[in-house]
């Protein structure tokens, strides 16, 4: 394009295709916005899944602790 700088016919042909550049830029901007929205939604879904997994892990830890305490109490009553 730099070599065609003095060629007015080339510049005129670029002006005729200028609406394509506008639509292309608009399409690129639209795709960029869609990508940001999509990544935001994926991030929110991953955070919700992570919170659910942490809750499940804590529930299972509590059940294991209760079973260990019950076994410990049962073991102390049989030896006494």
Residue pairs with C-beta under 8 A, 6 or more apart in sequence:
4 10
4 11
